[in-house]
Amino acid sequence: MTHYIALIHKDADSGYGVSFPDVPGVTAVADTLDEALREASVALAFAFEDWQGHLPSPRTLDVLRQDAD
């Protein structure tokens, strides 16, 4: 099974945001962390349904850490 690393974003005055470094444009936002993770899963699945076989390659955590972006 392929795994994509998710980044969780949270500012003091905002909800939780989730993004995927290897899947640009797929994000989710919600008031709680649990809701944000559920929404992120749905968003990722929806995007992959649409892309059918043209999935980006996931990078390892070590490789992502070396990426300045």
URQUIFEN-V926002 format. One record per backbone hydrogen bond with DSSP energy under -1.0 kcal/mol. NH is the residue of the N-H (numbers start at 0). CO is the residue of the C=O. Records with the same first field share a line. If there is no record, write none. Layout:
BEGIN
NH=CO ; CO
END
This chain:
BEGIN
6=18
8=16
13=10
15=29
16=8
17=27
18=6
22=19
25=22
27=17
29=15
35=31
36=32
37=33
38=34
39=35
40=36
41=37
42=38
43=39
44=40
45=41
46=42
47=43
48=44
49=45
50=46
51=47
63=59
64=60
66=63
END
